[in-house]
Amino acid sequence: MDDLGRLTATEDVRRVMARYVYCADHHRWDELAALFTTDAPFTACTVEGAVQAQMKGRDEIARQLAERNHPGTVLVHHLFSSEIDIDTENSASGVWAMEDIVSIPPVPGDGEGPRPTGMHGYGHYRVRFTRTDKRWLIAELRITRLRLDWTY
């Protein structure tokens, strides 16, 4: 792959991730899921490294994200300092430093104790991409966390 092809692929991959956070912030779960391959795994980890959420495939990603995010929840995602490697003409990988802020509407008491009303997270998106039909898609996404601050 020549330099222009590599730069074009790098920008295309960056745009996929920009679209991912835009769709998340606007609760466009079906559009977000369409950025993934049909069988892509999506894993979110805790600060300790344990699996917090795991989904596989577009349908499950769209369903679980919709279930986990109340329509009144406000989501704000920021991406920073991407490191993108174009491995071949049709595969790439990248790491993005990220920050996410979540404001959760209060839920009436149900006797289970206080529930969080907000989260401020820091970490990284670790992503593999594949290009099919001249379109880059997420083949695997893993969120690793450095810090999670909860408000109640």
C-alpha angles and dihedrals in degrees: 000000000000124000094262091051091049092049092047092049091047091053092045090053091048089053091052090057092044088053090047093058092042091054091046093050090050096043092242094151098165092050090047092050090050088065088068130075112256093261102030119144119229116194129179119194134200123239087265091055098252118137109263097176134002129189133169127201134006098281094051093044092053093044098047095044091050091049094047095048117061111216089246093055114110115218125193120181127185127190123202141176103003121202108198126182119192099209098180137345089278105029135061140161134202148176123215125189105227145188126194130189121195126188111194122198112239116263118216112256116276098176094259095109130252118340124207118262095188147015132197112192137184129191145090140297110221108195140179118200135196129192118223125169088001091299125114115227134180108257094180134001126191125179115206120189133219096176141359121193116193128196125203 
